[in-house]
Amino acid sequence: MIDIEAHKNFAISKFQENKTFLNQLKKKKPKDLDTKAKEFHDEVFTEIDCLECGNCCRGTGPLFIEKDIERVSKSLKMKEGDFANQYLRKDEEGDWVFKSVPCPFLGDDNYCFIYENRPRACREFPHTDRRKLYQINNLTIKNIEICPAAYKIIQKLKEHYQF
């Protein structure tokens, strides 16, 4: 089982180091960054089982785009407006997010009740296999604190680039 509190404390202690590294990636974009990030992402997710953690679903909520609202509400056999009224709110940037966390669809066993129809942000979390990773430094630095896998992926990148 993953000790989330210990992970969070350790990630916080490495915050400045990780931020400096990510900023360096942005300034000097390695040609193989996308390839290496994807490789390390795939490698780490063979080692880490998200069902042992579930911290992303407990501590943060995804953004919902209109397609997500359509898909999730349909899977729950709800009208889109009813789904939005029951579960969502608009945040300070005007994006749809859950009214509260943890995710209302997270079970005690860390299984998602809407897994097959989950929002795109959930499907892509922790976003460490995306192209142009250097463009989402602020998101990555937040995700390192939430997700042990994201932390490991960034550590592997730091080792690879001899940071």
Secondary structure, DSSP 8 states (H G I E B T S, - for coil): ---HHHHHHHHHHTHHHHHHHHHHHHHS--TTHHHHHHHHHHHHHHH--GGGT-HHHHH----B-HHHHHHHHHHTT--HHHHHHHHEEE-TTS-EEESSSS-TTB-TTS-BTTGGG--HHHHHTT-TTSTTGGGGHHHHHHHHHH-HHHHHHHHHHHHHTT-
